[in-house]
Amino acid sequence: MTVIVRDFLPTDAEDWVRVRRAALPFIVTTPERVAFDLASAHPDKRYRLLVAEEDGEVIGTAQTGLAHDSPEPGQGFCNTYTHPERTGRGAGGLLLRTAEEHLAREGAVSVHAWVLDTPSDRAFAEKRGYTPSRPAHFLHLDLAGGPLPPRQEVPAGVELRTAADFADDPRPLFEADAETTADEPSDTPAELSDYEDWLNHTWRSPGLDHELTSVAVVDGEVVAFSAAETDGQTRYMSGMTGTRRAHRGRGLAKLVKNDSLHRARAAGYTDAYTGNDAGNGPMLAINRWFGYRICATEVRHVRRLG
């Protein structure tokens, strides 16, 4: 049996999702989202999807490219995942090597990779020269059977809307996303400055549910939001919850996230997921208040190229 690595094809979308869901059951993705992310990627991202195939069966996946929106040039990324029933065949190592060669050609000086916090996964990364950095948690909330905090009273002067209300002009949401993203803890901080790229990659994503994305507005300004990503069936994920700097400390992140979760449950979603940098204490506290529980941890690893 021979494992080969090749570029993703549109016909691989179902298999890609099958492998990812098996390796990371706490993520929300769909074949449409995978294909969209590849097609809409900014050219400077040099984005590639790779699959590992054994005797015609897709057993591993990797996404790789450059953090083109980082203020520090040359930061590459590669996230590889093998189906848990197909490990030990060399797929992960071959995917990683192919991705590193691609990144080196594109001028990357470092590669950042998320690695599940298990002995075997960490040993895999460290054997290949990767050094552990910051951890992050996946969290799960039982929307179908677990309790939710009751809907909060909306503070005076605050109006709750949804992203769908900004269909004609989503720029206020972009501006709020850009400010909060800049403050998010990360080894590769991002600066969102390209509105057209944001429209193409984020706003128009088939995974972003505009009706379930809750937005707080004060005096006509978007001041907080909780982005909802769904699979259109049962899974819901908080893509990003943020509050603009001038309005922090008022409980607005709780307000919009609570509103979005109640909307999601009413729409029939049964499982809610989210992710948090382990050092983001305020957001972890908010998620504990909602009833989220940590279900897995990943550790960011980095390797210098050359």
C-alpha positions in Angstrom: 0.0 0.0 0.0 1.4 3.4 -1.0 0.5 6.8 0.4 0.7 9.7 -2.0 0.1 13.4 -1.4 -1.6 15.6 -4.0 -3.5 18.8 -4.3 -7.1 18.9 -3.3 -9.7 18.5 -6.0 -13.3 19.6 -5.9 -14.4 16.0 -5.8 -12.4 15.6 -2.5 -14.7 17.9 -0.5 -16.8 15.2 1.1 -13.8 13.1 2.0 -12.0 16.1 3.3 -14.9 16.8 5.7 -15.1 13.1 6.7 -11.4 13.0 7.7 -11.5 16.4 9.5 -14.6 15.5 11.5 -13.1 12.2 12.5 -9.8 13.9 13.6 -11.5 17.0 15.1 -15.1 16.2 16.0 -15.4 19.6 17.7 -15.1 21.7 14.6 -17.9 22.9 12.2 -17.2 22.5 8.5 -18.9 21.5 5.3 -17.8 20.5 1.9 -19.2 23.9 0.6 -17.1 25.8 3.1 -13.9 23.9 2.3 -14.3 24.6 -1.5 -15.3 28.2 -0.8 -12.3 28.9 1.4 -9.9 27.7 -1.3 -11.6 29.5 -4.1 -11.8 32.8 -2.2 -8.4 32.9 -0.6 -6.4 36.1 -1.1 -3.6 35.5 -3.7 -1.0 36.6 -1.2 -2.0 33.8 1.1 -0.6 31.2 -1.3 -3.2 28.9 0.1 -3.1 25.2 -0.8 -5.1 22.2 0.4 -3.4 18.8 0.3 -4.8 15.3 0.7 -3.0 12.1 1.5 -4.4 9.2 -0.4 -3.9 5.4 0.1 -5.2 3.1 -2.6 -7.7 5.7 -3.7 -8.9 6.5 -0.1 -8.3 10.0 1.3 -6.8 9.4 4.8 -5.2 12.7 5.6 -5.6 16.4 4.9 -3.5 19.6 5.2 -4.1 23.3 4.8 -1.1 25.5 4.3 -0.2 29.0 3.2 1.1 32.4 4.4 -0.3 34.6 7.1 -0.6 37.4 4.6 -2.5 39.7 7.0 0.2 39.5 9.6 2.4 42.5 10.2 5.4 40.2 10.3 6.2 38.8 6.8 7.3 35.3 6.2 4.9 33.6 8.6 3.6 30.3 7.2 1.1 27.9 8.6 0.4 24.2 8.1 -2.3 22.1 9.9 -2.3 18.4 9.1 -4.8 15.8 10.3 -4.9 12.1 9.6 -8.0 10.0 10.1 -7.6 8.3 13.5 -8.1 4.9 12.0 -5.4 5.5 9.4 -2.5 6.7 11.4 1.0 5.1 11.3 1.1 5.0 7.5 3.3 8.0 7.0 0.5 10.3 5.7 1.1 13.0 8.3 4.8 13.3 7.7 4.4 13.3 3.9 1.7 16.0 4.1 3.9 18.1 6.4 7.0 17.8 4.2 5.1 18.7 1.1 3.6 21.8 2.8 7.0 22.9 4.1 8.5 22.7 0.6 5.6 24.8 -0.7 6.1 27.4 2.1 9.8 27.6 1.6 9.3 28.3 -2.1 6.9 31.1 -1.2 9.4 32.8 1.1 8.2 31.6 4.5 10.8 31.8 7.3 8.7 30.0 10.0 5.9 27.5 10.0 3.2 27.5 12.6 1.1 24.4 13.2 -1.7 23.5 15.5 -1.1 20.1 17.2 -3.6 18.2 19.4 -2.4 18.0 23.0 -1.8 14.3 23.1 1.5 12.5 23.6 1.6 11.0 20.1 0.7 14.2 18.4 3.2 16.3 20.3 5.9 13.7 19.7 5.1 13.8 16.0 5.7 17.6 15.9 8.7 17.6 18.1 10.4 14.8 16.1 10.1 17.1 13.1 11.7 20.1 14.7 8.6 21.9 16.0 8.7 23.7 19.3 5.5 24.1 21.4 4.1 27.6 21.9 0.7 28.7 23.2 -2.2 26.4 23.8 -5.8 26.9 22.9 -9.0 25.0 24.0 -12.0 23.7 22.1 -15.2 24.0 24.2 -18.6 22.3 23.8 -22.1 23.3 25.0 -25.1 21.0 24.8 -27.7 23.2 23.2 -30.3 20.6 23.1 -30.2 19.3 26.7 -28.3 21.8 28.7 -29.6 25.0 30.3 -28.8 28.4 28.9 -28.6 31.5 31.0 -31.9 33.4 30.4 -32.0 36.2 27.9 -30.5 39.3 29.4 -32.2 42.7 29.6 -30.8 44.9 26.9 -29.1 47.9 28.5 -30.5 51.4 27.9 -29.0 52.9 24.7 -28.0 49.5 23.3 -29.9 47.9 20.4 -29.6 44.2 19.4 -29.5 43.4 15.7 -28.3 40.6 13.5 -25.7 40.6 10.7 -28.6 40.2 8.3 -29.6 43.8 9.1 -26.3 44.9 7.5 -26.7 43.2 4.2 -26.7 46.5 2.3 -23.6 47.8 4.0 -21.5 45.4 6.2 -18.6 47.8 6.6 -19.5 48.6 10.2 -19.1 44.9 11.0 -15.8 44.8 9.2 -14.5 47.7 11.3 -15.5 46.0 14.5 -14.0 42.7 13.4 -10.7 44.4 12.5 -10.4 46.2 15.8 -11.2 43.1 17.9 -9.1 40.8 15.8 -6.1 43.0 16.3 -6.4 42.5 20.1 -6.8 38.7 19.9 -3.9 36.8 21.5 -1.9 35.0 18.8 1.6 34.0 17.7 0.7 35.4 14.3 -1.4 38.5 15.0 -3.6 39.7 12.1 -4.3 43.1 10.8 -7.6 43.2 8.8 -7.2 46.1 6.4 -8.5 44.8 3.1 -12.3 45.3 3.1 -12.8 43.5 -0.3 -10.9 40.5 0.9 -13.0 40.4 4.1 -16.2 40.6 2.0 -15.0 37.8 -0.3 -13.6 35.5 2.4 -15.6 36.2 5.6 -18.9 38.0 4.8 -19.8 35.8 1.8 -18.7 32.5 3.4 -21.4 29.8 3.3 -20.5 29.0 6.9 -21.4 32.4 8.3 -25.0 32.5 9.4 -26.1 36.1 9.1 -29.4 35.5 10.9 -27.7 34.0 14.0 -24.8 36.4 14.2 -25.8 38.9 16.9 -24.7 42.5 16.9 -24.9 45.3 19.6 -25.3 48.8 18.3 -24.9 52.1 20.3 -25.8 55.4 18.6 -25.6 53.7 15.2 -22.2 52.2 15.8 -21.5 48.5 15.9 -19.9 48.0 19.3 -20.0 44.2 19.8 -20.8 41.1 17.9 -20.9 37.3 18.1 -20.3 35.6 14.7 -22.2 32.4 14.2 -20.8 29.6 11.9 -23.1 26.6 11.2 -23.2 23.5 9.2 -26.9 24.1 8.3 -27.9 21.1 10.3 -27.1 20.6 14.0 -23.7 22.2 14.7 -23.1 25.8 15.6 -19.8 27.5 16.4 -18.9 30.9 17.7 -16.5 32.1 15.1 -15.6 35.3 16.9 -17.1 37.3 19.8 -15.7 40.7 20.3 -16.3 44.2 21.8 -14.7 47.4 20.6 -12.2 48.9 23.0 -14.2 51.9 24.0 -17.2 49.7 25.1 -15.4 46.9 27.0 -16.4 46.1 30.6 -20.1 46.6 30.0 -21.1 43.0 29.5 -21.8 43.4 25.8 -19.9 40.2 24.8 -22.1 38.2 27.1 -25.2 40.0 25.7 -24.5 39.3 22.0 -23.3 35.7 22.6 -26.3 34.9 24.7 -28.6 36.3 22.1 -26.9 34.3 19.4 -27.0 31.1 21.4 -30.7 31.5 22.1 -31.4 32.1 18.4 -29.3 29.0 17.5 -31.3 26.8 19.9 -34.6 28.1 18.6 -33.4 27.3 15.0 -32.8 23.7 16.0 -29.0 23.5 16.5 -28.1 21.0 19.2 -24.3 21.3 19.7 -22.4 24.6 20.2 -18.7 24.8 19.9 -16.1 27.5 20.4 -12.4 28.0 20.7 -10.3 30.0 23.1 -6.7 30.9 23.5 -5.7 29.4 26.9 -4.5 32.9 28.0 -7.7 34.7 27.1 -9.1 34.6 30.7 -12.0 37.0 30.2 -13.5 35.0 27.3 -12.9 31.7 29.0 -14.8 33.0 32.0 -17.7 34.1 29.8 -17.9 30.7 28.2 -17.8 28.9 31.6 -20.8 31.1 32.6 -22.7 29.9 29.5 -21.9 26.3 30.5 -19.3 25.5 27.9 -16.8 22.8 28.9 -13.3 22.1 27.5 -13.4 19.1 25.2 -9.9 19.2 23.7 -6.8 21.3 23.6 -4.4 22.1 20.8 -0.9 23.6 21.2 0.6 25.9 18.6 4.0 24.7 17.4 6.5 26.6 15.4 9.6 25.7 13.3 12.1 27.9 11.6 12.7 27.1 8.0 16.2 27.0 6.6 
